[in-house]
Amino acid sequence: MPILEIQMVESPKELGRLEFKVVGTNASLYLTKNFHLPTVSCQTEGWLNCGSAIILDMNGTVEWPSTTSISFKLSGIRNRPFSGPPATFRILTMDFENHVTDLNSTMQLHILPNHIRSITARLGSDLTNLVMGSRSLFCLPILYHRNVIFT
Amino acid sequence: MTAAHLQIGLLQPSSISAGADIALEIKMTLHGSFNFGGTAGGRIVIELPPGF
């Protein structure tokens, strides 16, 4: 099984561009080059709306036939900073004419919350004149954020 | 030209906590050939989800 171990070279200096390098491989017949993200137009869309990709250009002239198994280990990736909907990966291979030859878009990760595991709120004294039910307590952090104290 | 269904045997992050720095291990099996002999080669593209 060909193995490629890839590591990010340094922290990204611009949105949508990361540099990767090969730190280990046993696939000596399958030459590789240029592990990088292409420049993508993330500047106006914003990081959360703009996906990024790792592209591995194969420079070799040895065929990777059907049933070939490949193993990657990518390091230097940071998980999305929030939980919520599943994070979907799309992995594909392309031939030299940029035709997609293999595609998988079903792999998902379920990200767990990290920092805040529980939170309680109590009201500041200047809100004591308000009449509140149990539901409105949960609305107050948005409407009167500076008067709610989180502990 | 219809793409074959790439079989992913493993997509394993070292952590699934939000915001964590991780290593991502992927094992896959090709069902469509690429990088034919005598050509300029092919490429593998791993599209990360938004926010990564």
N, CA and C atoms of all chains as a GROMACS GRO file, in nm:
protein
  609
    1MET      N    1   0.085  -0.119   0.000
    1MET     CA    2   0.000   0.000   0.000
    1MET      C    3   0.088   0.124   0.000
    2PRO      N    4   0.072   0.210  -0.101
    2PRO     CA    5   0.149   0.335  -0.099
    2PRO      C    6   0.109   0.421   0.020
    3ILE      N    7   0.205   0.480   0.086
    3ILE     CA    8   0.179   0.565   0.201
    3ILE      C    9   0.243   0.701   0.178
    4LEU      N   10   0.167   0.804   0.199
    4LEU     CA   11   0.218   0.941   0.192
    4LEU      C   12   0.188   1.007   0.325
    5GLU      N   13   0.291   1.062   0.389
    5GLU     CA   14   0.268   1.139   0.511
    5GLU      C   15   0.301   1.284   0.481
    6ILE      N   16   0.203   1.368   0.505
    6ILE     CA   17   0.211   1.507   0.463
    6ILE      C   18   0.194   1.598   0.583
    7GLN      N   19   0.270   1.706   0.586
    7GLN     CA   20   0.265   1.796   0.700
    7GLN      C   21   0.262   1.939   0.651
    8MET      N   22   0.188   2.022   0.721
    8MET     CA   23   0.183   2.162   0.681
    8MET      C   24   0.317   2.228   0.711
    9VAL      N   25   0.366   2.309   0.621
    9VAL     CA   26   0.497   2.370   0.636
    9VAL      C   27   0.493   2.482   0.739
   10GLU      N   28   0.400   2.570   0.730
   10GLU     CA   29   0.394   2.683   0.820
   10GLU      C   30   0.250   2.732   0.828
   11SER      N   31   0.228   2.822   0.922
   11SER     CA   32   0.094   2.878   0.936
   11SER      C   33   0.057   2.956   0.811
   12PRO      N   34  -0.068   2.950   0.772
   12PRO     CA   35  -0.108   3.021   0.652
   12PRO      C   36  -0.093   3.172   0.668
   13LYS      N   37  -0.041   3.236   0.566
   13LYS     CA   38  -0.025   3.381   0.568
   13LYS      C   39  -0.138   3.450   0.493
   14GLU      N   40  -0.213   3.375   0.418
   14GLU     CA   41  -0.327   3.433   0.350
   14GLU      C   42  -0.439   3.329   0.346
   15LEU      N   43  -0.560   3.378   0.339
   15LEU     CA   44  -0.673   3.287   0.338
   15LEU      C   45  -0.667   3.195   0.217
   16GLY      N   46  -0.700   3.071   0.240
   16GLY     CA   47  -0.713   2.977   0.130
   16GLY      C   48  -0.582   2.924   0.077
   17ARG      N   49  -0.471   2.948   0.145
   17ARG     CA   50  -0.346   2.898   0.091
   17ARG      C   51  -0.262   2.837   0.204
   18LEU      N   52  -0.236   2.711   0.191
   18LEU     CA   53  -0.152   2.640   0.287
   18LEU      C   54  -0.043   2.568   0.210
   19GLU      N   55   0.070   2.552   0.273
   19GLU     CA   56   0.179   2.478   0.210
   19GLU      C   57   0.201   2.347   0.284
   20PHE      N   58   0.208   2.240   0.209
   20PHE     CA   59   0.231   2.110   0.269
   20PHE      C   60   0.360   2.049   0.213
   21LYS      N   61   0.418   1.960   0.287
   21LYS     CA   62   0.536   1.890   0.239
   21LYS      C   63   0.525   1.742   0.275
   22VAL      N   64   0.594   1.662   0.200
   22VAL     CA   65   0.597   1.519   0.228
   22VAL      C   66   0.700   1.494   0.337
   23VAL      N   67   0.658   1.430   0.443
   23VAL     CA   68   0.753   1.396   0.549
   23VAL      C   69   0.784   1.247   0.550
   24GLY      N   70   0.711   1.170   0.475
   24GLY     CA   71   0.744   1.028   0.467
   24GLY      C   72   0.662   0.959   0.361
   25THR      N   73   0.723   0.869   0.290
   25THR     CA   74   0.650   0.791   0.192
   25THR      C   75   0.726   0.662   0.165
   26ASN      N   76   0.652   0.562   0.131
   26ASN     CA   77   0.715   0.438   0.085
   26ASN      C   78   0.684   0.414  -0.062
   27ALA      N   79   0.626   0.515  -0.125
   27ALA     CA   80   0.583   0.501  -0.263
   27ALA      C   81   0.690   0.557  -0.357
   28SER      N   82   0.801   0.492  -0.360
   28SER     CA   83   0.912   0.547  -0.437
   28SER      C   84   0.884   0.547  -0.587
   29LEU      N   85   0.794   0.463  -0.632
   29LEU     CA   86   0.763   0.461  -0.775
   29LEU      C   87   0.669   0.573  -0.814
   30TYR      N   88   0.604   0.630  -0.716
   30TYR     CA   89   0.504   0.731  -0.745
   30TYR      C   90   0.556   0.866  -0.701
   31LEU      N   91   0.622   0.934  -0.788
   31LEU     CA   92   0.681   1.062  -0.754
   31LEU      C   93   0.571   1.165  -0.729
   32THR      N   94   0.599   1.254  -0.640
   32THR     CA   95   0.499   1.355  -0.604
   32THR      C   96   0.563   1.493  -0.605
   33LYS      N   97   0.484   1.592  -0.618
   33LYS     CA   98   0.534   1.729  -0.614
   33LYS      C   99   0.423   1.823  -0.570
   34ASN      N  100   0.461   1.940  -0.525
   34ASN     CA  101   0.369   2.052  -0.506
   34ASN      C  102   0.246   2.017  -0.423
   35PHE      N  103   0.265   2.007  -0.295
   35PHE     CA  104   0.153   1.988  -0.206
   35PHE      C  105   0.108   2.126  -0.161
   36HIS      N  106   0.006   2.177  -0.222
   36HIS     CA  107  -0.032   2.313  -0.190
   36HIS      C  108  -0.181   2.334  -0.215
   37LEU      N  109  -0.230   2.437  -0.156
   37LEU     CA  110  -0.365   2.481  -0.187
   37LEU      C  111  -0.356   2.588  -0.294
   38PRO      N  112  -0.440   2.584  -0.390
   38PRO     CA  113  -0.440   2.693  -0.488
   38PRO      C  114  -0.497   2.819  -0.425
   39THR      N  115  -0.464   2.929  -0.481
   39THR     CA  116  -0.523   3.054  -0.435
   39THR      C  117  -0.670   3.055  -0.472
   40VAL      N  118  -0.754   3.072  -0.374
   40VAL     CA  119  -0.897   3.075  -0.400
   40VAL      C  120  -0.951   3.208  -0.352
   41SER      N  121  -1.061   3.248  -0.407
   41SER     CA  122  -1.112   3.382  -0.380
   41SER      C  123  -1.190   3.385  -0.251
   42CYS      N  124  -1.122   3.372  -0.139
   42CYS     CA  125  -1.186   3.373  -0.010
   42CYS      C  126  -1.199   3.514   0.047
   43GLN      N  127  -1.130   3.609  -0.011
   43GLN     CA  128  -1.122   3.741   0.053
   43GLN      C  129  -1.259   3.805   0.070
   44THR      N  130  -1.345   3.789  -0.026
   44THR     CA  131  -1.475   3.856  -0.016
   44THR      C  132  -1.580   3.766   0.047
   45GLU      N  133  -1.562   3.637   0.036
   45GLU     CA  134  -1.664   3.546   0.088
   45GLU      C  135  -1.647   3.520   0.237
   46GLY      N  136  -1.525   3.523   0.283
   46GLY     CA  137  -1.504   3.494   0.424
   46GLY      C  138  -1.466   3.349   0.446
   47TRP      N  139  -1.390   3.329   0.551
   47TRP     CA  140  -1.333   3.198   0.577
   47TRP      C  141  -1.439   3.090   0.596
   48LEU      N  142  -1.548   3.122   0.666
   48LEU     CA  143  -1.647   3.020   0.695
   48LEU      C  144  -1.728   2.980   0.573
   49ASN      N  145  -1.731   3.066   0.473
   49ASN     CA  146  -1.809   3.037   0.353
   49ASN      C  147  -1.725   2.980   0.241
   50CYS      N  148  -1.595   2.983   0.257
   50CYS     CA  149  -1.507   2.945   0.148
   50CYS      C  150  -1.431   2.819   0.186
   51GLY      N  151  -1.453   2.716   0.114
   51GLY     CA  152  -1.382   2.591   0.142
   51GLY      C  153  -1.236   2.599   0.100
   52SER      N  154  -1.158   2.506   0.146
   52SER     CA  155  -1.019   2.497   0.105
   52SER      C  156  -0.990   2.353   0.068
   53ALA      N  157  -0.879   2.333   0.003
   53ALA     CA  158  -0.849   2.199  -0.045
   53ALA      C  159  -0.699   2.174  -0.043
   54ILE      N  160  -0.665   2.049  -0.032
   54ILE     CA  161  -0.527   2.005  -0.043
   54ILE      C  162  -0.516   1.930  -0.175
   55ILE      N  163  -0.423   1.973  -0.258
   55ILE     CA  164  -0.409   1.912  -0.390
   55ILE      C  165  -0.272   1.844  -0.399
   56LEU      N  166  -0.275   1.718  -0.435
   56LEU     CA  167  -0.151   1.643  -0.449
   56LEU      C  168  -0.131   1.614  -0.597
   57ASP      N  169  -0.035   1.680  -0.656
   57ASP     CA  170  -0.005   1.658  -0.797
   57ASP      C  171   0.088   1.539  -0.811
   58MET      N  172   0.049   1.444  -0.892
   58MET     CA  173   0.132   1.325  -0.914
   58MET      C  174   0.218   1.346  -1.037
   59ASN      N  175   0.345   1.342  -1.017
   59ASN     CA  176   0.438   1.372  -1.125
   59ASN      C  177   0.487   1.246  -1.195
   60GLY      N  178   0.454   1.131  -1.138
   60GLY     CA  179   0.507   1.008  -1.194
   60GLY      C  180   0.434   0.964  -1.320
   61THR      N  181   0.489   0.870  -1.388
   61THR     CA  182   0.424   0.818  -1.508
   61THR      C  183   0.386   0.672  -1.490
   62VAL      N  184   0.378   0.631  -1.364
   62VAL     CA  185   0.333   0.496  -1.334
   62VAL      C  186   0.184   0.500  -1.302
   63GLU      N  187   0.110   0.412  -1.363
   63GLU     CA  188  -0.035   0.413  -1.346
   63GLU      C  189  -0.075   0.373  -1.205
   64TRP      N  190  -0.173   0.444  -1.154
   64TRP     CA  191  -0.237   0.404  -1.028
   64TRP      C  192  -0.365   0.332  -1.067
   65PRO      N  193  -0.365   0.202  -1.075
   65PRO     CA  194  -0.481   0.130  -1.128
   65PRO      C  195  -0.594   0.121  -1.027
   66SER      N  196  -0.710   0.077  -1.078
   66SER     CA  197  -0.822   0.048  -0.990
   66SER      C  198  -0.780  -0.057  -0.887
   67THR      N  199  -0.834  -0.045  -0.768
   67THR     CA  200  -0.807  -0.126  -0.649
   67THR      C  201  -0.677  -0.087  -0.579
   68THR      N  202  -0.607   0.015  -0.628
   68THR     CA  203  -0.491   0.064  -0.555
   68THR      C  204  -0.537   0.126  -0.424
   69SER      N  205  -0.472   0.090  -0.316
   69SER     CA  206  -0.504   0.147  -0.185
   69SER      C  207  -0.400   0.252  -0.149
   70ILE      N  208  -0.446   0.362  -0.099
   70ILE     CA  209  -0.358   0.474  -0.064
   70ILE      C  210  -0.389   0.517   0.078
   71SER      N  211  -0.286   0.551   0.153
   71SER     CA  212  -0.303   0.599   0.289
   71SER      C  213  -0.237   0.735   0.303
   72PHE      N  214  -0.310   0.832   0.356
   72PHE     CA  215  -0.256   0.964   0.381
   72PHE      C  216  -0.258   0.994   0.530
   73LYS      N  217  -0.162   1.070   0.573
   73LYS     CA  218  -0.171   1.129   0.706
   73LYS      C  219  -0.139   1.277   0.692
   74LEU      N  220  -0.241   1.359   0.712
   74LEU     CA  221  -0.227   1.503   0.698
   74LEU      C  222  -0.219   1.564   0.836
   75SER      N  223  -0.116   1.640   0.862
   75SER     CA  224  -0.107   1.708   0.991
   75SER      C  225  -0.104   1.858   0.968
   76GLY      N  226  -0.128   1.933   1.074
   76GLY     CA  227  -0.132   2.079   1.062
   76GLY      C  228  -0.269   2.131   1.026
   77ILE      N  229  -0.371   2.048   1.039
   77ILE     CA  230  -0.508   2.092   1.010
   77ILE      C  231  -0.576   2.131   1.141
   78ARG      N  232  -0.655   2.235   1.137
   78ARG     CA  233  -0.728   2.276   1.256
   78ARG      C  234  -0.877   2.254   1.234
   79ASN      N  235  -0.938   2.188   1.330
   79ASN     CA  236  -1.083   2.164   1.322
   79ASN      C  237  -1.159   2.296   1.322
   80ARG      N  238  -1.276   2.292   1.262
   80ARG     CA  239  -1.368   2.405   1.271
   80ARG      C  240  -1.390   2.442   1.418
   81PRO      N  241  -1.395   2.571   1.451
   81PRO     CA  242  -1.398   2.609   1.593
   81PRO      C  243  -1.534   2.599   1.660
   82PHE      N  244  -1.629   2.536   1.597
   82PHE     CA  245  -1.760   2.521   1.658
   82PHE      C  246  -1.818   2.386   1.620
   83SER      N  247  -1.909   2.336   1.702
   83SER     CA  248  -1.977   2.212   1.667
   83SER      C  249  -2.093   2.245   1.575
   84GLY      N  250  -2.190   2.160   1.564
   84GLY     CA  251  -2.303   2.192   1.479
   84GLY      C  252  -2.320   2.090   1.369
   85PRO      N  253  -2.358   2.135   1.250
   85PRO     CA  254  -2.383   2.039   1.141
   85PRO      C  255  -2.259   1.957   1.110
   86PRO      N  256  -2.277   1.835   1.060
   86PRO     CA  257  -2.160   1.753   1.025
   86PRO      C  258  -2.072   1.823   0.923
   87ALA      N  259  -1.942   1.804   0.937
   87ALA     CA  260  -1.846   1.860   0.843
   87ALA      C  261  -1.821   1.757   0.733
   88THR      N  262  -1.852   1.793   0.610
   88THR     CA  263  -1.845   1.698   0.499
   88THR      C  264  -1.719   1.720   0.416
   89PHE      N  265  -1.646   1.613   0.395
   89PHE     CA  266  -1.526   1.616   0.311
   89PHE      C  267  -1.562   1.566   0.172
   90ARG      N  268  -1.489   1.616   0.073
   90ARG     CA  269  -1.503   1.566  -0.063
   90ARG      C  270  -1.363   1.530  -0.112
   91ILE      N  271  -1.348   1.407  -0.150
   91ILE     CA  272  -1.217   1.358  -0.195
   91ILE      C  273  -1.232   1.306  -0.337
   92LEU      N  274  -1.145   1.350  -0.424
   92LEU     CA  275  -1.156   1.307  -0.563
   92LEU      C  276  -1.018   1.292  -0.625
   93THR      N  277  -1.013   1.214  -0.730
   93THR     CA  278  -0.891   1.202  -0.810
   93THR      C  279  -0.922   1.251  -0.950
   94MET      N  280  -0.822   1.306  -1.014
   94MET     CA  281  -0.839   1.359  -1.149
   94MET      C  282  -0.724   1.309  -1.237
   95ASP      N  283  -0.756   1.288  -1.364
   95ASP     CA  284  -0.650   1.248  -1.455
   95ASP      C  285  -0.578   1.371  -1.509
   96PHE      N  286  -0.487   1.347  -1.602
   96PHE     CA  287  -0.404   1.458  -1.649
   96PHE      C  288  -0.482   1.562  -1.727
   97GLU      N  289  -0.603   1.527  -1.769
   97GLU     CA  290  -0.688   1.624  -1.839
   97GLU      C  291  -0.792   1.686  -1.745
   98ASN      N  292  -0.771   1.667  -1.615
   98ASN     CA  293  -0.861   1.719  -1.512
   98ASN      C  294  -1.000   1.658  -1.518
   99HIS      N  295  -1.013   1.539  -1.570
   99HIS     CA  296  -1.138   1.465  -1.560
   99HIS      C  297  -1.140   1.393  -1.425
  100VAL      N  298  -1.253   1.400  -1.358
  100VAL     CA  299  -1.265   1.332  -1.229
  100VAL      C  300  -1.278   1.183  -1.255
  101THR      N  301  -1.192   1.105  -1.193
  101THR     CA  302  -1.194   0.960  -1.213
  101THR      C  303  -1.252   0.887  -1.092
  102ASP      N  304  -1.239   0.946  -0.975
  102ASP     CA  305  -1.291   0.885  -0.852
  102ASP      C  306  -1.347   0.996  -0.766
  103LEU      N  307  -1.456   0.968  -0.699
  103LEU     CA  308  -1.517   1.075  -0.618
  103LEU      C  309  -1.586   1.014  -0.497
  104ASN      N  310  -1.566   1.078  -0.383
  104ASN     CA  311  -1.642   1.043  -0.263
  104ASN      C  312  -1.677   1.172  -0.191
  105SER      N  313  -1.804   1.193  -0.170
  105SER     CA  314  -1.847   1.315  -0.101
  105SER      C  315  -1.939   1.282   0.015
  106THR      N  316  -1.920   1.166   0.073
  106THR     CA  317  -2.010   1.122   0.179
  106THR      C  318  -1.944   1.119   0.316
  107MET      N  319  -1.815   1.146   0.323
  107MET     CA  320  -1.747   1.133   0.451
  107MET      C  321  -1.772   1.256   0.539
  108GLN      N  322  -1.818   1.231   0.660
  108GLN     CA  323  -1.854   1.340   0.750
  108GLN      C  324  -1.789   1.321   0.886
  109LEU      N  325  -1.757   1.434   0.947
  109LEU     CA  326  -1.712   1.434   1.086
  109LEU      C  327  -1.814   1.510   1.169
  110HIS      N  328  -1.837   1.460   1.289
  110HIS     CA  329  -1.926   1.530   1.381
  110HIS      C  330  -1.837   1.596   1.488
  111ILE      N  331  -1.826   1.727   1.476
  111ILE     CA  332  -1.738   1.802   1.565
  111ILE      C  333  -1.807   1.825   1.699
  112LEU      N  334  -1.733   1.801   1.807
  112LEU     CA  335  -1.788   1.820   1.940
  112LEU      C  336  -1.749   1.956   1.993
  113PRO      N  337  -1.835   2.017   2.076
  113PRO     CA  338  -1.797   2.145   2.137
  113PRO      C  339  -1.675   2.126   2.226
  114ASN      N  340  -1.596   2.232   2.236
  114ASN     CA  341  -1.469   2.219   2.303
  114ASN      C  342  -1.464   2.293   2.436
  115HIS      N  343  -1.485   2.422   2.433
  115HIS     CA  344  -1.452   2.502   2.551
  115HIS      C  345  -1.566   2.512   2.652
  116ILE      N  346  -1.684   2.552   2.606
  116ILE     CA  347  -1.793   2.576   2.700
  116ILE      C  348  -1.878   2.451   2.710
  117ARG      N  349  -1.870   2.384   2.822
  117ARG     CA  350  -1.947   2.262   2.840
  117ARG      C  351  -2.077   2.290   2.916
  118SER      N  352  -2.077   2.390   3.002
  118SER     CA  353  -2.200   2.429   3.068
  118SER      C  354  -2.190   2.577   3.101
  119ILE      N  355  -2.303   2.639   3.111
  119ILE     CA  356  -2.302   2.782   3.139
  119ILE      C  357  -2.427   2.815   3.219
  120THR      N  358  -2.412   2.903   3.315
  120THR     CA  359  -2.528   2.954   3.388
  120THR      C  360  -2.525   3.105   3.379
  121ALA      N  361  -2.639   3.166   3.391
  121ALA     CA  362  -2.647   3.311   3.382
  121ALA      C  363  -2.732   3.364   3.495
  122ARG      N  364  -2.694   3.475   3.548
  122ARG     CA  365  -2.780   3.544   3.646
  122ARG      C  366  -2.792   3.688   3.601
  123LEU      N  367  -2.895   3.754   3.645
  123LEU     CA  368  -2.925   3.886   3.595
  123LEU      C  369  -2.857   3.994   3.676
  124GLY      N  370  -2.819   4.102   3.609
  124GLY     CA  371  -2.768   4.218   3.679
  124GLY      C  372  -2.881   4.290   3.752
  125SER      N  373  -2.844   4.373   3.849
  125SER     CA  374  -2.944   4.434   3.936
  125SER      C  375  -3.034   4.532   3.862
  126ASP      N  376  -2.990   4.590   3.750
  126ASP     CA  377  -3.072   4.690   3.682
  126ASP      C  378  -3.182   4.628   3.598
  127LEU      N  379  -3.194   4.499   3.601
  127LEU     CA  380  -3.301   4.435   3.526
  127LEU      C  381  -3.412   4.385   3.617
  128THR      N  382  -3.408   4.423   3.743
  128THR     CA  383  -3.501   4.365   3.838
  128THR      C  384  -3.644   4.411   3.816
  129ASN      N  385  -3.665   4.518   3.743
  129ASN     CA  386  -3.801   4.564   3.719
  129ASN      C  387  -3.870   4.488   3.607
  130LEU      N  388  -3.796   4.411   3.533
  130LEU     CA  389  -3.857   4.336   3.424
  130LEU      C  390  -3.931   4.216   3.478
  131VAL      N  391  -4.043   4.186   3.415
  131VAL     CA  392  -4.118   4.066   3.450
  131VAL      C  393  -4.079   3.959   3.349
  132MET      N  394  -4.030   3.850   3.398
  132MET     CA  395  -3.979   3.748   3.307
  132MET      C  396  -4.037   3.613   3.339
  133GLY      N  397  -4.061   3.538   3.236
  133GLY     CA  398  -4.092   3.397   3.253
  133GLY      C  399  -3.964   3.318   3.234
  134SER      N  400  -3.976   3.189   3.244
  134SER     CA  401  -3.856   3.107   3.232
  134SER      C  402  -3.797   3.114   3.090
  135ARG      N  403  -3.883   3.134   2.990
  135ARG     CA  404  -3.831   3.140   2.854
  135ARG      C  405  -3.747   3.265   2.831
  136SER      N  406  -3.791   3.378   2.886
  136SER     CA  407  -3.722   3.502   2.854
  136SER      C  408  -3.580   3.505   2.913
  137LEU      N  409  -3.554   3.424   3.011
  137LEU     CA  410  -3.419   3.420   3.066
  137LEU      C  411  -3.318   3.385   2.958
  138PHE      N  412  -3.357   3.299   2.866
  138PHE     CA  413  -3.264   3.257   2.762
  138PHE      C  414  -3.251   3.362   2.652
  139CYS      N  415  -3.347   3.454   2.646
  139CYS     CA  416  -3.338   3.562   2.546
  139CYS      C  417  -3.253   3.676   2.594
  140LEU      N  418  -3.240   3.693   2.722
  140LEU     CA  419  -3.172   3.810   2.774
  140LEU      C  420  -3.025   3.823   2.733
  141PRO      N  421  -2.949   3.716   2.724
  141PRO     CA  422  -2.810   3.737   2.684
  141PRO      C  423  -2.797   3.805   2.549
  142ILE      N  424  -2.893   3.790   2.463
  142ILE     CA  425  -2.887   3.855   2.332
  142ILE      C  426  -2.938   3.998   2.342
  143LEU      N  427  -3.048   4.018   2.414
  143LEU     CA  428  -3.109   4.151   2.416
  143LEU      C  429  -3.036   4.246   2.510
  144TYR      N  430  -2.989   4.194   2.621
  144TYR     CA  431  -2.926   4.280   2.722
  144TYR      C  432  -2.793   4.217   2.765
  145HIS      N  433  -2.709   4.201   2.672
  145HIS     CA  434  -2.587   4.125   2.699
  145HIS      C  435  -2.505   4.183   2.811
  146ARG      N  436  -2.491   4.313   2.818
  146ARG     CA  437  -2.401   4.371   2.918
  146ARG      C  438  -2.458   4.362   3.059
  147ASN      N  439  -2.585   4.327   3.072
  147ASN     CA  440  -2.644   4.317   3.204
  147ASN      C  441  -2.655   4.174   3.254
  148VAL      N  442  -2.606   4.083   3.179
  148VAL     CA  443  -2.612   3.943   3.220
  148VAL      C  444  -2.472   3.897   3.256
  149ILE      N  445  -2.460   3.834   3.367
  149ILE     CA  446  -2.329   3.790   3.417
  149ILE      C  447  -2.318   3.640   3.402
  150PHE      N  448  -2.219   3.595   3.330
  150PHE     CA  449  -2.196   3.452   3.311
  150PHE      C  450  -2.099   3.402   3.414
  151THR      N  451  -2.132   3.291   3.473
  151THR     CA  452  -2.041   3.233   3.571
  151THR      C  453  -2.009   3.090   3.532
  152MET      N  454  -1.808   1.119  -1.922
  152MET     CA  455  -1.725   1.033  -1.837
  152MET      C  456  -1.778   1.038  -1.694
  153THR      N  457  -1.812   0.922  -1.642
  153THR     CA  458  -1.868   0.915  -1.507
  153THR      C  459  -1.759   0.873  -1.410
  154ALA      N  460  -1.750   0.945  -1.300
  154ALA     CA  461  -1.648   0.913  -1.201
  154ALA      C  462  -1.686   0.788  -1.124
  155ALA      N  463  -1.587   0.710  -1.092
  155ALA     CA  464  -1.611   0.594  -1.008
  155ALA      C  465  -1.631   0.639  -0.863
  156HIS      N  466  -1.687   0.552  -0.785
  156HIS     CA  467  -1.709   0.585  -0.645
  156HIS      C  468  -1.583   0.550  -0.565
  157LEU      N  469  -1.518   0.654  -0.519
  157LEU     CA  470  -1.396   0.635  -0.440
  157LEU      C  471  -1.433   0.573  -0.305
  158GLN      N  472  -1.370   0.464  -0.273
  158GLN     CA  473  -1.400   0.396  -0.147
  158GLN      C  474  -1.307   0.448  -0.038
  159ILE      N  475  -1.366   0.508   0.063
  159ILE     CA  476  -1.289   0.559   0.176
  159ILE      C  477  -1.297   0.456   0.289
  160GLY      N  478  -1.186   0.397   0.322
  160GLY     CA  479  -1.185   0.297   0.429
  160GLY      C  480  -1.174   0.359   0.566
  161LEU      N  481  -1.111   0.478   0.572
  161LEU     CA  482  -1.087   0.542   0.702
  161LEU      C  483  -1.073   0.691   0.681
  162LEU      N  484  -1.141   0.767   0.762
  162LEU     CA  485  -1.119   0.911   0.770
  162LEU      C  486  -1.118   0.941   0.919
  163GLN      N  487  -1.001   0.944   0.976
  163GLN     CA  488  -0.987   0.944   1.122
  163GLN      C  489  -0.909   1.066   1.168
  164PRO      N  490  -0.976   1.161   1.231
  164PRO     CA  491  -0.902   1.274   1.289
  164PRO      C  492  -0.845   1.235   1.425
  165SER      N  493  -0.736   1.300   1.464
  165SER     CA  494  -0.680   1.269   1.596
  165SER      C  495  -0.766   1.328   1.707
  166SER      N  496  -0.853   1.422   1.673
  166SER     CA  497  -0.946   1.479   1.770
  166SER      C  498  -1.068   1.530   1.696
  167ILE      N  499  -1.183   1.524   1.761
  167ILE     CA  500  -1.304   1.580   1.700
  167ILE      C  501  -1.354   1.699   1.780
  168SER      N  502  -1.267   1.751   1.867
  168SER     CA  503  -1.306   1.870   1.943
  168SER      C  504  -1.296   1.993   1.856
  169ALA      N  505  -1.390   2.082   1.869
  169ALA     CA  506  -1.390   2.205   1.790
  169ALA      C  507  -1.262   2.284   1.814
  170GLY      N  508  -1.202   2.330   1.708
  170GLY     CA  509  -1.084   2.416   1.717
  170GLY      C  510  -0.953   2.344   1.744
  171ALA      N  511  -0.955   2.213   1.755
  171ALA     CA  512  -0.833   2.140   1.788
  171ALA      C  513  -0.741   2.128   1.667
  172ASP      N  514  -0.611   2.136   1.692
  172ASP     CA  515  -0.513   2.106   1.587
  172ASP      C  516  -0.504   1.954   1.574
  173ILE      N  517  -0.519   1.906   1.455
  173ILE     CA  518  -0.534   1.761   1.438
  173ILE      C  519  -0.442   1.709   1.329
  174ALA      N  520  -0.425   1.581   1.330
  174ALA     CA  521  -0.373   1.506   1.214
  174ALA      C  522  -0.491   1.426   1.160
  175LEU      N  523  -0.498   1.416   1.032
  175LEU     CA  524  -0.611   1.349   0.968
  175LEU      C  525  -0.558   1.231   0.888
  176GLU      N  526  -0.603   1.114   0.923
  176GLU     CA  527  -0.559   0.993   0.854
  176GLU      C  528  -0.668   0.948   0.758
  177ILE      N  529  -0.630   0.925   0.635
  177ILE     CA  530  -0.726   0.884   0.532
  177ILE      C  531  -0.672   0.760   0.463
  178LYS      N  532  -0.755   0.660   0.452
  178LYS     CA  533  -0.722   0.541   0.374
  178LYS      C  534  -0.830   0.523   0.269
  179MET      N  535  -0.789   0.504   0.146
  179MET     CA  536  -0.888   0.494   0.039
  179MET      C  537  -0.842   0.395  -0.066
  180THR      N  538  -0.939   0.346  -0.140
  180THR     CA  539  -0.913   0.252  -0.248
  180THR      C  540  -0.967   0.308  -0.378
  181LEU      N  541  -0.882   0.316  -0.478
  181LEU     CA  542  -0.923   0.370  -0.608
  181LEU      C  543  -1.011   0.271  -0.682
  182HIS      N  544  -1.110   0.325  -0.751
  182HIS     CA  545  -1.189   0.243  -0.843
  182HIS      C  546  -1.186   0.299  -0.984
  183GLY      N  547  -1.122   0.412  -1.001
  183GLY     CA  548  -1.099   0.467  -1.133
  183GLY      C  549  -0.950   0.490  -1.149
  184SER      N  550  -0.893   0.441  -1.253
  184SER     CA  551  -0.748   0.456  -1.272
  184SER      C  552  -0.715   0.600  -1.307
  185PHE      N  553  -0.595   0.641  -1.270
  185PHE     CA  554  -0.545   0.770  -1.317
  185PHE      C  555  -0.393   0.764  -1.316
  186ASN      N  556  -0.334   0.871  -1.364
  186ASN     CA  557  -0.189   0.878  -1.374
  186ASN      C  558  -0.136   0.772  -1.471
  187PHE      N  559  -0.197   0.766  -1.589
  187PHE     CA  560  -0.158   0.666  -1.686
  187PHE      C  561  -0.014   0.687  -1.735
  188GLY      N  562   0.047   0.580  -1.770
  188GLY     CA  563   0.183   0.587  -1.819
  188GLY      C  564   0.196   0.676  -1.942
  189GLY      N  565   0.303   0.755  -1.948
  189GLY     CA  566   0.327   0.841  -2.062
  189GLY      C  567   0.249   0.970  -2.062
  190THR      N  568   0.174   0.996  -1.954
  190THR     CA  569   0.099   1.121  -1.946
  190THR      C  570   0.161   1.211  -1.840
  191ALA      N  571   0.102   1.327  -1.823
  191ALA     CA  572   0.160   1.424  -1.731
  191ALA      C  573   0.122   1.400  -1.586
  192GLY      N  574   0.052   1.291  -1.558
  192GLY     CA  575   0.017   1.260  -1.420
  192GLY      C  576  -0.122   1.306  -1.384
  193GLY      N  577  -0.164   1.270  -1.265
  193GLY     CA  578  -0.296   1.309  -1.218
  193GLY      C  579  -0.284   1.381  -1.086
  194ARG      N  580  -0.396   1.393  -1.017
  194ARG     CA  581  -0.392   1.461  -0.889
  194ARG      C  582  -0.500   1.407  -0.798
  195ILE      N  583  -0.472   1.421  -0.670
  195ILE     CA  584  -0.569   1.387  -0.567
  195ILE      C  585  -0.609   1.517  -0.499
  196VAL      N  586  -0.737   1.540  -0.484
  196VAL     CA  587  -0.788   1.663  -0.424
  196VAL      C  588  -0.867   1.626  -0.300
  197ILE      N  589  -0.831   1.687  -0.189
  197ILE     CA  590  -0.904   1.667  -0.064
  197ILE      C  591  -0.966   1.801  -0.027
  198GLU      N  592  -1.096   1.812  -0.045
  198GLU     CA  593  -1.165   1.936  -0.015
  198GLU      C  594  -1.209   1.935   0.131
  199LEU      N  595  -1.159   2.031   0.207
  199LEU     CA  596  -1.192   2.039   0.348
  199LEU      C  597  -1.325   2.112   0.367
  200PRO      N  598  -1.398   2.078   0.471
  200PRO     CA  599  -1.526   2.148   0.494
  200PRO      C  600  -1.502   2.294   0.528
  201PRO      N  601  -1.601   2.379   0.505
  201PRO     CA  602  -1.589   2.519   0.545
  201PRO      C  603  -1.557   2.531   0.693
  202GLY      N  604  -1.471   2.622   0.727
  202GLY     CA  605  -1.433   2.643   0.866
  202GLY      C  606  -1.308   2.570   0.908
  203PHE      N  607  -1.260   2.477   0.824
  203PHE     CA  608  -1.137   2.406   0.857
  203PHE      C  609  -1.017   2.486   0.807
   0.00000   0.00000   0.00000
